[in-house]
Each structure stands twice: as C-alpha cells, then as structure tokens.
C-alpha cells in the first residue's frame, strides 16, 4: 500500500496559528509514530 492511500489515517497537525519555530515539536511527534503511519501538516 502506498502512503498516499493511507493519508486519511494520518494525524493532522494545523500549524497556521503557531508562532515561532515549531519544527522541533513536529520532529518529536514524527519520531514517536509507528512505522507506516504519518503526519499531515497544514
């Protein structure tokens, strides 16, 4: 199964209202994901 076929199961994170550097927080969440899952960043 391709990643694009599983996107509806990805956790969505909306960063539009976050000020400052939020990359470290995203990276921490990504590292904790099980293999085969993903994040959808808005």
mmCIF entry with sequence, helices, sheets and N, C-alpha, C, O atoms, coordinates in Angstrom:
data_MODEL
# 
_entry.id   MODEL 
# 
_entity.id                         1 
_entity.type                       polymer 
_entity.pdbx_number_of_molecules   1 
# 
_entity_poly.entity_id                      1 
_entity_poly.type                           'polypeptide(L)' 
_entity_poly.nstd_linkage                   no 
_entity_poly.nstd_monomer                   no 
_entity_poly.pdbx_seq_one_letter_code       
;(UNK)(UNK)(UNK)(UNK)(UNK)(UNK)(UNK)(UNK)(UNK)(UNK)(UNK)(UNK)(UNK)(UNK)(UNK)(UNK)
(UNK)(UNK)(UNK)(UNK)(UNK)(UNK)(UNK)(UNK)(UNK)(UNK)(UNK)(UNK)(UNK)(UNK)(UNK)(UNK)
(UNK)(UNK)(UNK)(UNK)(UNK)(UNK)(UNK)(UNK)(UNK)(UNK)
;
_entity_poly.pdbx_seq_one_letter_code_can   XXXXXXXXXXXXXXXXXXXXXXXXXXXXXXXXXXXXXXXXXX 
_entity_poly.pdbx_strand_id                 A 
# 
loop_
_entity_poly_seq.entity_id 
_entity_poly_seq.num 
_entity_poly_seq.mon_id 
_entity_poly_seq.hetero 
1 1  UNK n 
1 2  UNK n 
1 3  UNK n 
1 4  UNK n 
1 5  UNK n 
1 6  UNK n 
1 7  UNK n 
1 8  UNK n 
1 9  UNK n 
1 10 UNK n 
1 11 UNK n 
1 12 UNK n 
1 13 UNK n 
1 14 UNK n 
1 15 UNK n 
1 16 UNK n 
1 17 UNK n 
1 18 UNK n 
1 19 UNK n 
1 20 UNK n 
1 21 UNK n 
1 22 UNK n 
1 23 UNK n 
1 24 UNK n 
1 25 UNK n 
1 26 UNK n 
1 27 UNK n 
1 28 UNK n 
1 29 UNK n 
1 30 UNK n 
1 31 UNK n 
1 32 UNK n 
1 33 UNK n 
1 34 UNK n 
1 35 UNK n 
1 36 UNK n 
1 37 UNK n 
1 38 UNK n 
1 39 UNK n 
1 40 UNK n 
1 41 UNK n 
1 42 UNK n 
# 
_struct_asym.id          A 
_struct_asym.entity_id   1 
# 
loop_
_struct_conf.conf_type_id 
_struct_conf.id 
_struct_conf.pdbx_PDB_helix_id 
_struct_conf.beg_label_comp_id 
_struct_conf.beg_label_asym_id 
_struct_conf.beg_label_seq_id 
_struct_conf.pdbx_beg_PDB_ins_code 
_struct_conf.end_label_comp_id 
_struct_conf.end_label_asym_id 
_struct_conf.end_label_seq_id 
_struct_conf.pdbx_end_PDB_ins_code 
_struct_conf.beg_auth_comp_id 
_struct_conf.beg_auth_asym_id 
_struct_conf.beg_auth_seq_id 
_struct_conf.end_auth_comp_id 
_struct_conf.end_auth_asym_id 
_struct_conf.end_auth_seq_id 
_struct_conf.pdbx_PDB_helix_class 
_struct_conf.details 
_struct_conf.pdbx_PDB_helix_length 
HELX_P HELX_P1 AA1 UNK A 3  ? UNK A 5  ? UNK A 3  UNK A 5  5 ? 3 
HELX_P HELX_P2 AA2 UNK A 7  ? UNK A 9  ? UNK A 7  UNK A 9  5 ? 3 
HELX_P HELX_P3 AA3 UNK A 23 ? UNK A 31 ? UNK A 23 UNK A 31 1 ? 9 
# 
_struct_conf_type.id          HELX_P 
_struct_conf_type.criteria    ? 
_struct_conf_type.reference   ? 
# 
_struct_sheet.id               AA1 
_struct_sheet.type             ? 
_struct_sheet.number_strands   2 
_struct_sheet.details          ? 
# 
_struct_sheet_order.sheet_id     AA1 
_struct_sheet_order.range_id_1   1 
_struct_sheet_order.range_id_2   2 
_struct_sheet_order.offset       ? 
_struct_sheet_order.sense        parallel 
# 
loop_
_struct_sheet_range.sheet_id 
_struct_sheet_range.id 
_struct_sheet_range.beg_label_comp_id 
_struct_sheet_range.beg_label_asym_id 
_struct_sheet_range.beg_label_seq_id 
_struct_sheet_range.pdbx_beg_PDB_ins_code 
_struct_sheet_range.end_label_comp_id 
_struct_sheet_range.end_label_asym_id 
_struct_sheet_range.end_label_seq_id 
_struct_sheet_range.pdbx_end_PDB_ins_code 
_struct_sheet_range.beg_auth_comp_id 
_struct_sheet_range.beg_auth_asym_id 
_struct_sheet_range.beg_auth_seq_id 
_struct_sheet_range.end_auth_comp_id 
_struct_sheet_range.end_auth_asym_id 
_struct_sheet_range.end_auth_seq_id 
AA1 1 UNK A 11 ? UNK A 13 ? UNK A 11 UNK A 13 
AA1 2 UNK A 39 ? UNK A 41 ? UNK A 39 UNK A 41 
# 
loop_
_atom_site.group_PDB 
_atom_site.id 
_atom_site.type_symbol 
_atom_site.label_atom_id 
_atom_site.label_alt_id 
_atom_site.label_comp_id 
_atom_site.label_asym_id 
_atom_site.label_entity_id 
_atom_site.label_seq_id 
_atom_site.pdbx_PDB_ins_code 
_atom_site.Cartn_x 
_atom_site.Cartn_y 
_atom_site.Cartn_z 
_atom_site.occupancy 
_atom_site.B_iso_or_equiv 
_atom_site.pdbx_formal_charge 
_atom_site.auth_seq_id 
_atom_site.auth_comp_id 
_atom_site.auth_asym_id 
_atom_site.auth_atom_id 
_atom_site.pdbx_PDB_model_num 
ATOM 1   N N  . UNK A 1 1  ? 0.851  -1.180 0.000  1.00 0.00 ? 1  UNK A N  1 
ATOM 2   C CA . UNK A 1 1  ? 0.000  0.000  0.000  1.00 0.00 ? 1  UNK A CA 1 
ATOM 3   C C  . UNK A 1 1  ? 0.901  1.249  0.000  1.00 0.00 ? 1  UNK A C  1 
ATOM 4   O O  . UNK A 1 1  ? 1.867  1.327  0.759  1.00 0.00 ? 1  UNK A O  1 
ATOM 5   N N  . UNK A 1 2  ? 0.582  2.181  -0.826 1.00 0.00 ? 2  UNK A N  1 
ATOM 6   C CA . UNK A 1 2  ? 1.319  3.439  -0.928 1.00 0.00 ? 2  UNK A CA 1 
ATOM 7   C C  . UNK A 1 2  ? 0.905  4.392  0.197  1.00 0.00 ? 2  UNK A C  1 
ATOM 8   O O  . UNK A 1 2  ? -0.205 4.293  0.720  1.00 0.00 ? 2  UNK A O  1 
ATOM 9   N N  . UNK A 1 3  ? 1.800  5.317  0.568  1.00 0.00 ? 3  UNK A N  1 
ATOM 10  C CA . UNK A 1 3  ? 1.496  6.289  1.620  1.00 0.00 ? 3  UNK A CA 1 
ATOM 11  C C  . UNK A 1 3  ? 0.285  7.126  1.260  1.00 0.00 ? 3  UNK A C  1 
ATOM 12  O O  . UNK A 1 3  ? -0.506 7.489  2.131  1.00 0.00 ? 3  UNK A O  1 
ATOM 13  N N  . UNK A 1 4  ? 0.137  7.435  -0.023 1.00 0.00 ? 4  UNK A N  1 
ATOM 14  C CA . UNK A 1 4  ? -0.975 8.297  -0.423 1.00 0.00 ? 4  UNK A CA 1 
ATOM 15  C C  . UNK A 1 4  ? -2.325 7.604  -0.250 1.00 0.00 ? 4  UNK A C  1 
ATOM 16  O O  . UNK A 1 4  ? -3.359 8.268  -0.172 1.00 0.00 ? 4  UNK A O  1 
ATOM 17  N N  . UNK A 1 5  ? -2.319 6.273  -0.190 1.00 0.00 ? 5  UNK A N  1 
ATOM 18  C CA . UNK A 1 5  ? -3.548 5.527  0.041  1.00 0.00 ? 5  UNK A CA 1 
ATOM 19  C C  . UNK A 1 5  ? -3.932 5.500  1.526  1.00 0.00 ? 5  UNK A C  1 
ATOM 20  O O  . UNK A 1 5  ? -5.062 5.154  1.869  1.00 0.00 ? 5  UNK A O  1 
ATOM 21  N N  . UNK A 1 6  ? -2.993 5.865  2.401  1.00 0.00 ? 6  UNK A N  1 
ATOM 22  C CA . UNK A 1 6  ? -3.236 5.837  3.842  1.00 0.00 ? 6  UNK A CA 1 
ATOM 23  C C  . UNK A 1 6  ? -3.365 7.224  4.451  1.00 0.00 ? 6  UNK A C  1 
ATOM 24  O O  . UNK A 1 6  ? -3.488 7.344  5.670  1.00 0.00 ? 6  UNK A O  1 
ATOM 25  N N  . UNK A 1 7  ? -3.341 8.270  3.642  1.00 0.00 ? 7  UNK A N  1 
ATOM 26  C CA . UNK A 1 7  ? -3.319 9.634  4.181  1.00 0.00 ? 7  UNK A CA 1 
ATOM 27  C C  . UNK A 1 7  ? -4.527 9.950  5.061  1.00 0.00 ? 7  UNK A C  1 
ATOM 28  O O  . UNK A 1 7  ? -4.429 10.789 5.956  1.00 0.00 ? 7  UNK A O  1 
ATOM 29  N N  . UNK A 1 8  ? -5.641 9.306  4.828  1.00 0.00 ? 8  UNK A N  1 
ATOM 30  C CA . UNK A 1 8  ? -6.827 9.575  5.659  1.00 0.00 ? 8  UNK A CA 1 
ATOM 31  C C  . UNK A 1 8  ? -6.627 9.080  7.094  1.00 0.00 ? 8  UNK A C  1 
ATOM 32  O O  . UNK A 1 8  ? -7.377 9.474  7.987  1.00 0.00 ? 8  UNK A O  1 
ATOM 33  N N  . UNK A 1 9  ? -5.630 8.227  7.328  1.00 0.00 ? 9  UNK A N  1 
ATOM 34  C CA . UNK A 1 9  ? -5.359 7.731  8.682  1.00 0.00 ? 9  UNK A CA 1 
ATOM 35  C C  . UNK A 1 9  ? -4.261 8.533  9.376  1.00 0.00 ? 9  UNK A C  1 
ATOM 36  O O  . UNK A 1 9  ? -3.998 8.314  10.558 1.00 0.00 ? 9  UNK A O  1 
ATOM 37  N N  . UNK A 1 10 ? -3.620 9.451  8.669  1.00 0.00 ? 10 UNK A N  1 
ATOM 38  C CA . UNK A 1 10 ? -2.534 10.243 9.235  1.00 0.00 ? 10 UNK A CA 1 
ATOM 39  C C  . UNK A 1 10 ? -3.091 11.254 10.237 1.00 0.00 ? 10 UNK A C  1 
ATOM 40  O O  . UNK A 1 10 ? -4.195 11.774 10.069 1.00 0.00 ? 10 UNK A O  1 
ATOM 41  N N  . UNK A 1 11 ? -2.321 11.516 11.263 1.00 0.00 ? 11 UNK A N  1 
ATOM 42  C CA . UNK A 1 11 ? -2.692 12.538 12.240 1.00 0.00 ? 11 UNK A CA 1 
ATOM 43  C C  . UNK A 1 11 ? -2.479 13.915 11.605 1.00 0.00 ? 11 UNK A C  1 
ATOM 44  O O  . UNK A 1 11 ? -1.420 14.188 11.040 1.00 0.00 ? 11 UNK A O  1 
ATOM 45  N N  . UNK A 1 12 ? -3.476 14.764 11.701 1.00 0.00 ? 12 UNK A N  1 
ATOM 46  C CA . UNK A 1 12 ? -3.383 16.097 11.112 1.00 0.00 ? 12 UNK A CA 1 
ATOM 47  C C  . UNK A 1 12 ? -2.967 17.114 12.171 1.00 0.00 ? 12 UNK A C  1 
ATOM 48  O O  . UNK A 1 12 ? -3.535 17.161 13.262 1.00 0.00 ? 12 UNK A O  1 
ATOM 49  N N  . UNK A 1 13 ? -1.961 17.930 11.828 1.00 0.00 ? 13 UNK A N  1 
ATOM 50  C CA . UNK A 1 13 ? -1.490 18.985 12.715 1.00 0.00 ? 13 UNK A CA 1 
ATOM 51  C C  . UNK A 1 13 ? -1.573 20.302 11.955 1.00 0.00 ? 13 UNK A C  1 
ATOM 52  O O  . UNK A 1 13 ? -0.961 20.464 10.899 1.00 0.00 ? 13 UNK A O  1 
ATOM 53  N N  . UNK A 1 14 ? -2.331 21.233 12.502 1.00 0.00 ? 14 UNK A N  1 
ATOM 54  C CA . UNK A 1 14 ? -2.505 22.545 11.883 1.00 0.00 ? 14 UNK A CA 1 
ATOM 55  C C  . UNK A 1 14 ? -1.560 23.528 12.566 1.00 0.00 ? 14 UNK A C  1 
ATOM 56  O O  . UNK A 1 14 ? -1.742 23.852 13.739 1.00 0.00 ? 14 UNK A O  1 
ATOM 57  N N  . UNK A 1 15 ? -0.563 23.999 11.843 1.00 0.00 ? 15 UNK A N  1 
ATOM 58  C CA . UNK A 1 15 ? 0.445  24.891 12.415 1.00 0.00 ? 15 UNK A CA 1 
ATOM 59  C C  . UNK A 1 15 ? 0.221  26.355 12.039 1.00 0.00 ? 15 UNK A C  1 
ATOM 60  O O  . UNK A 1 15 ? 1.058  27.208 12.331 1.00 0.00 ? 15 UNK A O  1 
ATOM 61  N N  . UNK A 1 16 ? -0.884 26.639 11.406 1.00 0.00 ? 16 UNK A N  1 
ATOM 62  C CA . UNK A 1 16 ? -1.120 28.005 10.933 1.00 0.00 ? 16 UNK A CA 1 
ATOM 63  C C  . UNK A 1 16 ? -1.176 29.029 12.055 1.00 0.00 ? 16 UNK A C  1 
ATOM 64  O O  . UNK A 1 16 ? -0.816 30.184 11.832 1.00 0.00 ? 16 UNK A O  1 
ATOM 65  N N  . UNK A 1 17 ? -1.610 28.656 13.242 1.00 0.00 ? 17 UNK A N  1 
ATOM 66  C CA . UNK A 1 17 ? -1.720 29.606 14.345 1.00 0.00 ? 17 UNK A CA 1 
ATOM 67  C C  . UNK A 1 17 ? -0.507 29.618 15.266 1.00 0.00 ? 17 UNK A C  1 
ATOM 68  O O  . UNK A 1 17 ? -0.468 30.387 16.227 1.00 0.00 ? 17 UNK A O  1 
ATOM 69  N N  . UNK A 1 18 ? 0.474  28.784 14.987 1.00 0.00 ? 18 UNK A N  1 
ATOM 70  C CA . UNK A 1 18 ? 1.657  28.689 15.847 1.00 0.00 ? 18 UNK A CA 1 
ATOM 71  C C  . UNK A 1 18 ? 2.687  29.730 15.422 1.00 0.00 ? 18 UNK A C  1 
ATOM 72  O O  . UNK A 1 18 ? 3.023  29.844 14.244 1.00 0.00 ? 18 UNK A O  1 
ATOM 73  N N  . UNK A 1 19 ? 3.173  30.473 16.384 1.00 0.00 ? 19 UNK A N  1 
ATOM 74  C CA . UNK A 1 19 ? 4.204  31.462 16.104 1.00 0.00 ? 19 UNK A CA 1 
ATOM 75  C C  . UNK A 1 19 ? 5.548  30.911 16.560 1.00 0.00 ? 19 UNK A C  1 
ATOM 76  O O  . UNK A 1 19 ? 5.614  30.126 17.506 1.00 0.00 ? 19 UNK A O  1 
ATOM 77  N N  . UNK A 1 20 ? 6.590  31.308 15.906 1.00 0.00 ? 20 UNK A N  1 
ATOM 78  C CA . UNK A 1 20 ? 7.924  30.851 16.270 1.00 0.00 ? 20 UNK A CA 1 
ATOM 79  C C  . UNK A 1 20 ? 8.276  29.552 15.559 1.00 0.00 ? 20 UNK A C  1 
ATOM 80  O O  . UNK A 1 20 ? 7.576  29.108 14.649 1.00 0.00 ? 20 UNK A O  1 
ATOM 81  N N  . UNK A 1 21 ? 9.361  28.966 15.991 1.00 0.00 ? 21 UNK A N  1 
ATOM 82  C CA . UNK A 1 21 ? 9.864  27.750 15.368 1.00 0.00 ? 21 UNK A CA 1 
ATOM 83  C C  . UNK A 1 21 ? 9.180  26.530 15.987 1.00 0.00 ? 21 UNK A C  1 
ATOM 84  O O  . UNK A 1 21 ? 9.425  26.207 17.149 1.00 0.00 ? 21 UNK A O  1 
ATOM 85  N N  . UNK A 1 22 ? 8.345  25.870 15.237 1.00 0.00 ? 22 UNK A N  1 
ATOM 86  C CA . UNK A 1 22 ? 7.617  24.702 15.721 1.00 0.00 ? 22 UNK A CA 1 
ATOM 87  C C  . UNK A 1 22 ? 8.197  23.395 15.185 1.00 0.00 ? 22 UNK A C  1 
ATOM 88  O O  . UNK A 1 22 ? 7.633  22.326 15.421 1.00 0.00 ? 22 UNK A O  1 
ATOM 89  N N  . UNK A 1 23 ? 9.314  23.469 14.469 1.00 0.00 ? 23 UNK A N  1 
ATOM 90  C CA . UNK A 1 23 ? 9.886  22.283 13.839 1.00 0.00 ? 23 UNK A CA 1 
ATOM 91  C C  . UNK A 1 23 ? 10.268 21.211 14.859 1.00 0.00 ? 23 UNK A C  1 
ATOM 92  O O  . UNK A 1 23 ? 10.006 20.030 14.630 1.00 0.00 ? 23 UNK A O  1 
ATOM 93  N N  . UNK A 1 24 ? 10.874 21.595 15.967 1.00 0.00 ? 24 UNK A N  1 
ATOM 94  C CA . UNK A 1 24 ? 11.299 20.599 16.958 1.00 0.00 ? 24 UNK A CA 1 
ATOM 95  C C  . UNK A 1 24 ? 10.104 19.813 17.501 1.00 0.00 ? 24 UNK A C  1 
ATOM 96  O O  . UNK A 1 24 ? 10.207 18.606 17.722 1.00 0.00 ? 24 UNK A O  1 
ATOM 97  N N  . UNK A 1 25 ? 8.980  20.484 17.714 1.00 0.00 ? 25 UNK A N  1 
ATOM 98  C CA . UNK A 1 25 ? 7.774  19.795 18.177 1.00 0.00 ? 25 UNK A CA 1 
ATOM 99  C C  . UNK A 1 25 ? 7.243  18.811 17.142 1.00 0.00 ? 25 UNK A C  1 
ATOM 100 O O  . UNK A 1 25 ? 6.817  17.707 17.481 1.00 0.00 ? 25 UNK A O  1 
ATOM 101 N N  . UNK A 1 26 ? 7.274  19.221 15.880 1.00 0.00 ? 26 UNK A N  1 
ATOM 102 C CA . UNK A 1 26 ? 6.836  18.324 14.805 1.00 0.00 ? 26 UNK A CA 1 
ATOM 103 C C  . UNK A 1 26 ? 7.763  17.124 14.696 1.00 0.00 ? 26 UNK A C  1 
ATOM 104 O O  . UNK A 1 26 ? 7.315  15.990 14.528 1.00 0.00 ? 26 UNK A O  1 
ATOM 105 N N  . UNK A 1 27 ? 9.056  17.387 14.795 1.00 0.00 ? 27 UNK A N  1 
ATOM 106 C CA . UNK A 1 27 ? 10.044 16.315 14.705 1.00 0.00 ? 27 UNK A CA 1 
ATOM 107 C C  . UNK A 1 27 ? 9.845  15.292 15.831 1.00 0.00 ? 27 UNK A C  1 
ATOM 108 O O  . UNK A 1 27 ? 9.919  14.086 15.597 1.00 0.00 ? 27 UNK A O  1 
ATOM 109 N N  . UNK A 1 28 ? 9.598  15.771 17.030 1.00 0.00 ? 28 UNK A N  1 
ATOM 110 C CA . UNK A 1 28 ? 9.379  14.879 18.174 1.00 0.00 ? 28 UNK A CA 1 
ATOM 111 C C  . UNK A 1 28 ? 8.158  13.989 17.952 1.00 0.00 ? 28 UNK A C  1 
ATOM 112 O O  . UNK A 1 28 ? 8.188  12.796 18.253 1.00 0.00 ? 28 UNK A O  1 
ATOM 113 N N  . UNK A 1 29 ? 7.092  14.574 17.426 1.00 0.00 ? 29 UNK A N  1 
ATOM 114 C CA . UNK A 1 29 ? 5.885  13.792 17.165 1.00 0.00 ? 29 UNK A CA 1 
ATOM 115 C C  . UNK A 1 29 ? 6.114  12.774 16.048 1.00 0.00 ? 29 UNK A C  1 
ATOM 116 O O  . UNK A 1 29 ? 5.614  11.651 16.111 1.00 0.00 ? 29 UNK A O  1 
ATOM 117 N N  . UNK A 1 30 ? 6.864  13.171 15.038 1.00 0.00 ? 30 UNK A N  1 
ATOM 118 C CA . UNK A 1 30 ? 7.137  12.268 13.912 1.00 0.00 ? 30 UNK A CA 1 
ATOM 119 C C  . UNK A 1 30 ? 7.966  11.068 14.362 1.00 0.00 ? 30 UNK A C  1 
ATOM 120 O O  . UNK A 1 30 ? 7.716  9.946  13.922 1.00 0.00 ? 30 UNK A O  1 
ATOM 121 N N  . UNK A 1 31 ? 8.932  11.290 15.219 1.00 0.00 ? 31 UNK A N  1 
ATOM 122 C CA . UNK A 1 31 ? 9.785  10.205 15.698 1.00 0.00 ? 31 UNK A CA 1 
ATOM 123 C C  . UNK A 1 31 ? 8.977  9.177  16.496 1.00 0.00 ? 31 UNK A C  1 
ATOM 124 O O  . UNK A 1 31 ? 9.301  7.990  16.484 1.00 0.00 ? 31 UNK A O  1 
ATOM 125 N N  . UNK A 1 32 ? 7.948  9.621  17.174 1.00 0.00 ? 32 UNK A N  1 
ATOM 126 C CA . UNK A 1 32 ? 7.142  8.733  18.017 1.00 0.00 ? 32 UNK A CA 1 
ATOM 127 C C  . UNK A 1 32 ? 6.120  7.917  17.230 1.00 0.00 ? 32 UNK A C  1 
ATOM 128 O O  . UNK A 1 32 ? 5.487  7.023  17.790 1.00 0.00 ? 32 UNK A O  1 
ATOM 129 N N  . UNK A 1 33 ? 5.949  8.209  15.945 1.00 0.00 ? 33 UNK A N  1 
ATOM 130 C CA . UNK A 1 33 ? 4.954  7.492  15.153 1.00 0.00 ? 33 UNK A CA 1 
ATOM 131 C C  . UNK A 1 33 ? 5.409  6.060  14.855 1.00 0.00 ? 33 UNK A C  1 
ATOM 132 O O  . UNK A 1 33 ? 6.599  5.813  14.657 1.00 0.00 ? 33 UNK A O  1 
ATOM 133 N N  . UNK A 1 34 ? 4.475  5.132  14.823 1.00 0.00 ? 34 UNK A N  1 
ATOM 134 C CA . UNK A 1 34 ? 4.819  3.783  14.393 1.00 0.00 ? 34 UNK A CA 1 
ATOM 135 C C  . UNK A 1 34 ? 5.186  3.772  12.901 1.00 0.00 ? 34 UNK A C  1 
ATOM 136 O O  . UNK A 1 34 ? 4.759  4.632  12.130 1.00 0.00 ? 34 UNK A O  1 
ATOM 137 N N  . UNK A 1 35 ? 5.976  2.791  12.530 1.00 0.00 ? 35 UNK A N  1 
ATOM 138 C CA . UNK A 1 35 ? 6.352  2.633  11.124 1.00 0.00 ? 35 UNK A CA 1 
ATOM 139 C C  . UNK A 1 35 ? 5.080  2.435  10.298 1.00 0.00 ? 35 UNK A C  1 
ATOM 140 O O  . UNK A 1 35 ? 4.197  1.661  10.668 1.00 0.00 ? 35 UNK A O  1 
ATOM 141 N N  . UNK A 1 36 ? 5.004  3.150  9.170  1.00 0.00 ? 36 UNK A N  1 
ATOM 142 C CA . UNK A 1 36 ? 3.846  3.033  8.280  1.00 0.00 ? 36 UNK A CA 1 
ATOM 143 C C  . UNK A 1 36 ? 2.776  4.070  8.504  1.00 0.00 ? 36 UNK A C  1 
ATOM 144 O O  . UNK A 1 36 ? 1.823  4.145  7.728  1.00 0.00 ? 36 UNK A O  1 
ATOM 145 N N  . UNK A 1 37 ? 2.908  4.889  9.562  1.00 0.00 ? 37 UNK A N  1 
ATOM 146 C CA . UNK A 1 37 ? 1.930  5.950  9.791  1.00 0.00 ? 37 UNK A CA 1 
ATOM 147 C C  . UNK A 1 37 ? 2.575  7.283  9.424  1.00 0.00 ? 37 UNK A C  1 
ATOM 148 O O  . UNK A 1 37 ? 3.743  7.320  9.036  1.00 0.00 ? 37 UNK A O  1 
ATOM 149 N N  . UNK A 1 38 ? 1.824  8.375  9.545  1.00 0.00 ? 38 UNK A N  1 
ATOM 150 C CA . UNK A 1 38 ? 2.375  9.652  9.133  1.00 0.00 ? 38 UNK A CA 1 
ATOM 151 C C  . UNK A 1 38 ? 1.646  10.826 9.732  1.00 0.00 ? 38 UNK A C  1 
ATOM 152 O O  . UNK A 1 38 ? 0.652  10.679 10.443 1.00 0.00 ? 38 UNK A O  1 
ATOM 153 N N  . UNK A 1 39 ? 2.171  12.008 9.423  1.00 0.00 ? 39 UNK A N  1 
ATOM 154 C CA . UNK A 1 39 ? 1.572  13.265 9.857  1.00 0.00 ? 39 UNK A CA 1 
ATOM 155 C C  . UNK A 1 39 ? 1.161  14.050 8.627  1.00 0.00 ? 39 UNK A C  1 
ATOM 156 O O  . UNK A 1 39 ? 1.857  14.053 7.612  1.00 0.00 ? 39 UNK A O  1 
ATOM 157 N N  . UNK A 1 40 ? 0.035  14.706 8.730  1.00 0.00 ? 40 UNK A N  1 
ATOM 158 C CA . UNK A 1 40 ? -0.396 15.648 7.692  1.00 0.00 ? 40 UNK A CA 1 
ATOM 159 C C  . UNK A 1 40 ? -0.266 17.039 8.295  1.00 0.00 ? 40 UNK A C  1 
ATOM 160 O O  . UNK A 1 40 ? -0.973 17.378 9.244  1.00 0.00 ? 40 UNK A O  1 
ATOM 161 N N  . UNK A 1 41 ? 0.632  17.839 7.747  1.00 0.00 ? 41 UNK A N  1 
ATOM 162 C CA . UNK A 1 41 ? 0.899  19.173 8.271  1.00 0.00 ? 41 UNK A CA 1 
ATOM 163 C C  . UNK A 1 41 ? 0.150  20.198 7.426  1.00 0.00 ? 41 UNK A C  1 
ATOM 164 O O  . UNK A 1 41 ? 0.325  20.273 6.210  1.00 0.00 ? 41 UNK A O  1 
ATOM 165 N N  . UNK A 1 42 ? -0.689 20.986 8.097  1.00 0.00 ? 42 UNK A N  1 
ATOM 166 C CA . UNK A 1 42 ? -1.444 22.041 7.424  1.00 0.00 ? 42 UNK A CA 1 
ATOM 167 C C  . UNK A 1 42 ? -0.825 23.353 7.797  1.00 0.00 ? 42 UNK A C  1 
ATOM 168 O O  . UNK A 1 42 ? -1.288 24.403 7.351  1.00 0.00 ? 42 UNK A O  1 
# 
